[in-house]
Amino acid sequence: MRLRRPEQKQAPLPVTLYTRQGCGLCLQATDALRRISRRTPLLVTEVDIDGDDALQRRYFMEIPVIVVDGEEIARAPIIEPVLAEILADLAAAR
């Protein structure tokens, strides 16, 4: 009889998604992150830039923007297969 070692669960990768109300591309990014999180554990925090003047000035024409560990890893347009690969690599490196 073989004993199995319990699988080690990977801690979710913290991801920040800068978004705003009425942004169709932001909804697509949210959906993409949801699909990616089925393979790569993610902890996604959505930040509405309309609630912060500095964020609105910084990202107004560029949302959605995805940030991990303070570094921007993607901005509109989001290409899901590329984003999935980047997130998987970042998660594996932890």
Secondary structure, DSSP 8 states (H G I E B T S, - for coil): ------------EEEEEEE-TT-HHHHHHHHHHHHHTTTS-EEEEEEEGGG-HHHHHHHTTT-SEEEETTEEEEESS--HHHHHHHHHHHHHT-
